[in-house]
Amino acid sequence: MKYSVLIGAAVAIMASGSAMANLELAKSKNCMACHAVANKVVGPAYKDVAKKYAGDKTAEDKLVQKVMKGGSGVWGAVPMPANPQVTEAEARTLVKWVLSQK
């Protein structure tokens, strides 16, 4: 019993650390200039992105490409610029984090 509580606490700490690390990655790649977790800024809130793509098995790959190459039309008239400073691995980490938002 004690071990399961400790393991659960350790998993929660690691998950929150990972979430903070991904928020820091988003900040370091300038994502937060146009996005926020809960509120629309220039682009959609990450929670809204997660909700829109919930259940879409192709969402991760589509969004990784959108992060790297930019896009337009999905969330309105304002285009998302390309982000050449973001590697594919970083984009995948960011997208997984965005899609995990509740």
N, C-alpha and C positions, 0 to 999 in steps of 0.2 A: 504494500500500500504506500509506504513512504517513498519507495523508489519510483512509483508511477507518478506521484505528485512532483518529485524532483525532475523527472524526465519531462513531464508536461511543462513545468516552469522553464526548463532549459530550452525546450522547443519554442516557447513563446518569446523568450529573450532573443533567441537566434532569429526568429521571424521578424521581430520588431527591429532588430539590428539590420537585417537585410532590407527591410522597408526603408529605414533611414538611409542606408547606403544608396539605395536606388533613388531616393529623393535628392541626395547629394549629387549623384550622377546627373540627374535631370537639371539640377542647378548649374553644375559645372559645364554642361553642354548647352546652356542658355535656353533650355526648354521652358523654364518658368517665366521667361520674359513674355510669352504669349499664352501660357497655360497655367492653371492652378488645379489642385486636386478636387476641390469642391465647387468652384465658381468659374463661370465663363469669364475669360479675360478677352483677348483677341480671338483665340481659338477656344474650342470647347473645354469644359472641365473634364479632367481625367475620369471622374465617376460617370459622367455622361457617355464618354467613349466606351468604358467598360460595359455600361448598360446596353448601348447600341449594338455592340458586337458579341454580347453574351450568347453562347451557343453556336457561334459561327466558327467552324473548324478551320477555316481559311484566314481568319482575322489576323492571327499573329504574322503570317508571312506577308499579307497585304500591308499591314501597318508598318512592318519593318522597312519595306520598300518606300512607303510614304514618308517615314521619318528621314530616310536617307535622300530620297529624290524629290520630295515635296509633292504637292497635289492640290486639287481644288474641286469645288462643287459639292462635296459631301456635307459640309457644315455651313454652307452659305457662299457668298461671293468672295470673301477674303481668302486668297490662296495661302497654303502653307509652303514656305520656302524650303528649298533643298538644304540639307545639313551635312555638307561634306566633311565636317569635323567629327562626325559620329561614325564609328566603324560599324560593320554589320553586327558584330558581337555586342557592342554597346547598345545598338538599336534594339536588338533582340531582348536584352536585359531590360531596357526601358519599356518596351512594349509589354513584356510579361508583367512588369510591375503595374503599368497602367491598366491592363486588363484584369488585374487582381483587385482593383479598387471596388469598394462596396458603397 
